[in-house]
Amino acid sequence: MKVKAPKTCEEYKRYYLLRWRILRKPWRQPLGSERDGFDGEAIHAIACEGGKIIGVGRGHFKKPETAQIRYMAVDEKHRGLGVGSAVLKYLEEEIKKQNGKTIELNARDTAVGFYLKNGYQKAGKAPTLFNTINQTKMRKKIIK
Ligand SMILES: CC(C)(COP(=O)(O)OP(=O)(O)OC[C@H]1O[C@@H](n2cnc3c(N)ncnc32)[C@H](O)[C@@H]1OP(=O)(O)O)[C@@H](O)C(=O)NCCC(=O)NCCS
């Protein structure tokens, strides 16, 4: 498995499709709802294996030294094998290269354990998604 930035149009297409399929489709959100205004300037990551994209994630800067990670998703068949952690690590390294010192994110409550394992700490309540998914704010200092 290799984690890298998507480059070709085809890779971007499949990147957004995985985001939508895992993070939007189950809540009947339309295609297109998986994108936002930060995509143009963000750090994108794809985990690839055997020509397939099996994991994705994105980072963008909210303030000069503070980035947010969003849209972390791993294909169901490849979960629990370190793919999500590898995507997270790639994004953290890229954020560090751009002088990011802190990462914040809103974790779906079902994913809080994953972020705790990766060194994030709970930092309060975050807005509820689609009126149903409870979220927790989490934070990690990547450079002291
Ligand atoms: C959350 C998600 C990205 C994790 O990806 P993954 O590839 O399965 O995670 P990893 O295999 O790297 O897991 C790393 C560690 O976290 C643990 N972990 C993974 N998912 C977890 C979860 N949902 N709850 C608790 N612990 C979890 C693993 O057991 C592993 O622990 P270990 O190091 O002791 O073995 C993936 O389950 C997913 O796509 N979930 C659905 C979408 C989602 O909720 N995204 C996050 C939105 S905030």
The ligand as a Gaussian input file, in Angstrom:
#p B3LYP/6-31G(d) Opt

LIG

0 1
 C      -12.070000       5.624000      10.951000
 C      -11.311000       4.940000       9.799000
 C      -10.807000       6.016000       8.833000
 C      -10.120000       4.163000      10.395000
 O       -9.369000       3.578000       9.334000
 P       -8.620000       2.147000       9.510000
 O       -7.759000       1.953000       8.349000
 O       -9.660000       1.115000       9.781000
 O       -7.793000       2.412000      10.840000
 P       -6.382000       1.722000      11.269000
 O       -6.389000       0.303000      10.784000
 O       -5.261000       2.586000      10.845000
 O       -6.539000       1.763000      12.850000
 C       -5.554000       2.259000      13.737000
 C       -5.925000       1.883000      15.140000
 O       -7.182000       2.490000      15.475000
 C       -8.142000       1.492000      15.826000
 N       -9.415000       1.865000      15.226000
 C       -9.682000       1.963000      13.912000
 N      -10.946000       2.361000      13.738000
 C      -11.480000       2.495000      14.977000
 C      -12.748000       2.894000      15.447000
 N      -13.729000       3.234000      14.617000
 N      -12.954000       2.924000      16.799000
 C      -11.954000       2.583000      17.646000
 N      -10.712000       2.212000      17.247000
 C      -10.494000       2.169000      15.939000
 C       -7.632000       0.199000      15.218000
 O       -8.102000      -0.917000      15.901000
 C       -6.136000       0.387000      15.332000
 O       -5.723000       0.053000      16.624000
 P       -4.385000      -0.823000      16.888000
 O       -3.256000       0.076000      16.431000
 O       -4.389000      -1.073000      18.336000
 O       -4.518000      -2.034000      16.048000
 C      -12.226000       3.913000       9.055000
 O      -12.736000       2.982000       9.976000
 C      -13.404000       4.530000       8.294000
 O      -13.289000       4.856000       7.123000
 N      -14.555000       4.677000       8.980000
 C      -15.768000       5.189000       8.329000
 C      -15.644000       6.658000       7.987000
 C      -15.337000       7.519000       9.185000
 O      -15.966000       7.405000      10.224000
 N      -14.350000       8.413000       9.007000
 C      -13.926000       9.319000      10.035000
 C      -14.795000      10.512000      10.011000
 S      -14.399000      11.613000      11.368000

